Amino acid sequence: MTEPSPDFELIRQIHTVLVLHFVEGLKQSEIAAKLNLSTSKVNRLIAQGRRLGMVQIDIKSPFQRLADIEQNLVASTALDAARVTPTVSGNADTTLHQVGRAAANLLLETLRDGDVIAITGGKAVSAVVENLSPEQPLNVTVVPLTGGVQGKFYTDVNHLVTRMAERLGGKPILIHAPLFAENRAQRDMLTGMAPIKQVFDLARTANVALTGIGSVEPRGSSYYDLNPVPEADRKMLVGMGIAAEFMAHLIGINGQVADYERNQRLVALHPHDTATCRTVIGVASGVQKARPIQAVLNGKLLNSLVVDEETAAAVLAQMKGSEHAA
């Protein structure tokens, strides 16, 4: 049944109530006292104003462009979620800190009591860990996805596991194994040892995985902090079509794990071992990560991505270029 057209005085009264409630923030009881109306009358006027289309919610953000990029990333890929932060021009460390903070917030939104979270090492993951600040402790278990490399805080995955567990109020489970074995037989022996196998078996059941996305460019890649190789070999990797490091594995631009000898010596879960995780979050910062991110997205190795604006734009531009080339 169509509601009769209200008269001017009723419209004026509704408008006054709506302004007091939605603009000035008064409670219905305060409006009733101010206008000498009953609370139920105020409630009816607000409801009538809604039905007449007099209340329109328009939410705007000063960072709407970032929200648009996030939507574009999700629409253009197999991602379920994307978070994009502003790029701080000329300050890579601050940009990485902001990306880490956004990823930390996404992680906290994702985690539930009882969850197992599996993580890699890396500068990006370290930035996430240092930005974790939950409102209350979480009953979670934190485990590594890879063996570790001693020497730097961000290459020691056990350090990051311990630090994350401390910040979340959860429990760490550590792995006492190197990232690289001397050969494949030694890798098989290590991963078959009960203490190591138990940790990796638990990591395979993780509800959430958090990992960085690494570059293999000859200069400026932290992959070579994990695995020092001569500059000529670094250039050779790029020439072979290897585009990314993910969970310490070298990945081709097609998203497939590369047929490369060092991949056979890794004491780490395979990237496909996270396929059953509810959420796999990849974190990266810097335009040099655009090609590695594209490779990981091509392989559908994660469902959530956190990056800075310039990196996101470079990823989208590369993907568009690939479509045109095809």
FENDA-V81113 format. One record per backbone hydrogen bond with DSSP energy under -1.0 kcal/mol. CO is the residue of the C=O (numbers start at 1). NH is the residue of the N-H. E is the energy in kcal/mol with one decimal. If there is no record, write none. Layout:
co=(CO CO)
nh=(NH NH)
e=(E E)
This chain:
co=(7 8 9 10 11 12 13 14 15 16 17 18 19 19 20 27 28 29 30 31 32 38 39 40 41 42 43 44 45 46 47 48 49 50 61 63 64 65 66 67 68 69 70 71 72 81 83 85 88 91 92 93 94 95 96 97 98 99 100 101 102 103 104 105 106 107 112 115 116 116 117 118 119 122 123 124 125 126 128 129 138 139 140 141 142 143 145 148 152 152 154 155 155 156 157 158 159 160 161 162 163 164 165 165 168 171 177 179 183 184 185 186 187 188 190 193 194 195 196 197 198 199 200 202 203 207 207 208 209 210 211 214 221 222 223 230 231 232 233 234 235 236 237 238 241 244 245 246 249 250 251 251 252 256 258 260 261 262 265 266 267 270 271 272 274 279 280 280 281 282 283 286 287 289 290 291 292 293 294 295 296 297 303 303 304 305 306 307 308 309 310 311 312 313 314 315 316 317 318 319 320 321 322)
nh=(11 12 13 14 15 16 17 18 19 20 21 22 23 24 26 31 32 33 34 35 37 42 43 44 45 46 47 48 49 50 51 52 54 53 64 67 68 69 70 71 72 73 74 75 76 305 307 309 91 95 96 97 98 99 100 101 102 103 104 105 106 107 108 109 110 111 115 141 207 208 143 210 145 126 127 128 129 130 131 132 140 114 171 117 173 119 269 179 155 156 122 149 157 160 161 162 163 164 165 166 167 168 169 170 138 142 148 267 187 188 189 190 191 192 193 197 198 199 200 201 202 203 204 205 206 278 279 118 281 120 283 245 224 225 227 234 235 236 237 238 239 240 242 241 253 251 214 249 246 258 243 244 255 252 260 263 264 265 181 268 147 273 274 275 277 209 303 304 211 306 213 289 290 293 294 295 296 297 298 299 301 300 80 81 282 83 284 85 312 313 314 315 316 317 318 319 320 321 322 323 324 325 326)
e=(-2.4 -2.7 -2.3 -2.9 -2.9 -2.4 -2.2 -2.7 -2.4 -2.3 -2.2 -3.0 -1.5 -2.3 -2.8 -2.2 -2.4 -1.9 -2.2 -2.6 -2.4 -2.0 -2.4 -2.1 -2.4 -2.3 -2.2 -2.5 -2.4 -2.0 -2.1 -1.9 -2.7 -1.5 -1.3 -1.4 -2.3 -1.9 -2.5 -2.2 -2.1 -2.6 -2.2 -2.4 -1.8 -1.6 -2.3 -2.3 -2.2 -2.1 -2.6 -2.2 -2.2 -2.2 -2.8 -2.2 -2.3 -2.5 -2.3 -2.1 -2.2 -2.7 -2.4 -2.0 -1.4 -2.4 -2.2 -2.2 -2.0 -1.8 -2.5 -2.5 -2.6 -2.2 -2.1 -1.8 -2.6 -2.3 -1.1 -1.4 -1.9 -3.8 -2.6 -3.0 -2.4 -2.2 -2.6 -1.4 -1.2 -1.2 -3.8 -1.9 -1.2 -1.5 -2.6 -2.5 -2.5 -2.7 -2.4 -2.2 -2.2 -2.4 -1.7 -1.8 -3.3 -2.8 -2.2 -3.3 -2.1 -2.6 -2.1 -2.7 -2.7 -1.0 -1.2 -3.2 -2.5 -1.1 -2.3 -2.7 -1.9 -2.3 -2.0 -1.1 -1.5 -1.0 -1.8 -2.6 -3.1 -1.6 -1.9 -2.2 -1.0 -1.5 -1.8 -1.7 -2.1 -1.7 -2.0 -1.6 -2.3 -1.6 -1.9 -1.7 -1.4 -3.1 -3.1 -1.9 -2.8 -2.7 -2.9 -1.9 -2.3 -2.9 -1.8 -1.3 -1.1 -1.0 -2.8 -1.1 -2.3 -2.5 -1.3 -1.6 -1.8 -2.6 -1.5 -1.8 -2.6 -2.4 -1.1 -2.5 -1.9 -2.6 -2.3 -2.2 -2.3 -2.7 -2.5 -1.6 -2.0 -1.3 -2.9 -1.6 -2.7 -2.6 -2.1 -1.9 -2.5 -2.6 -2.0 -2.3 -2.5 -2.3 -2.4 -2.4 -2.2 -2.4 -2.3 -1.8 -2.0 -2.3 -2.0)
